[in-house]
Amino acid sequence: RSMNGALAIFVKTPGFSPLKTRLAAGMGAASDLWYGLAVNAVKSVALLAKTKCGINAYWAVAEMDAMQNRLWQSLPRLAQSQDENADLGERMGRVMRMLIRQHGFGLLVGADAPQICASDIDAASRFLNHEQARIVLGPARDGGFWCVGSNRQLPIALWQSVSYSQANTYRDFVAAFSPYAEILNLRTLTDVDQTADLAQCQLEMQKLEHPTTEQLTLLDAFCQFELPT
């Protein structure tokens, strides 16, 4: 069966949640500006992928009471969880289940890897549009991952068995999930968690062959941010 699949962009809402706490520690208020531009960049790539390969795009909003926020009116919205205290594993597992149920397969990305491109999403979609159990991972340089996709509804407890935001998150995720599905790796990218990541992210964005307008806007803004040398 052919499935278009769906992509959910995990976002936090300014004023409702602290956005990038480690980034803010090094950049101050400029981190919120960076985050807003990164959100726009990721959305622009999701919409481009929608045009190219038909994948549906959603916001996965962290806070239940921010679902109607004007920032998130441009795409259909999903709640990451009804429970504000749910851990990241539970949130990802829950959103993935919704996407798979409605669209055949799901892809989850954050707003902190704005250098993704439509061809990444296309490659993931082609791999996941399959009868057999499959998972896609975009490894991150810090040992985590910037993207995860699946075409199987796996137990929430399995998602919760991985420790996230650790140096061995990617490795632990592969160990936990590989018994259940074939895994494809996308490009390794830098996701931005702290100021030290900005220069590498900028470099990766400069190498994009066909950046979107929103990616170029973010790239132009990098020069405003005090990058550590």
Secondary structure, DSSP 8 states (H G I E B T S, - for coil): -----EEEEEE--BTTB---HHHHHHHTTHHHHHHHHHHHHHHHHHHHHHHHH--EEEEEES-GGGTT-GGGTTS-EEES-SSTT--HHHHHHHHHHHHHHHHS-EEEEESS-TT--HHHHHHHHHHHSSSS-EEEEEEBTTSSEEEEEESS---HHHHHTS--SSTTHHHHHHHHHTTTSEEEE---B---SSGGGHHHHHHHHHT-SS--HHHHHHHHHGGGS----
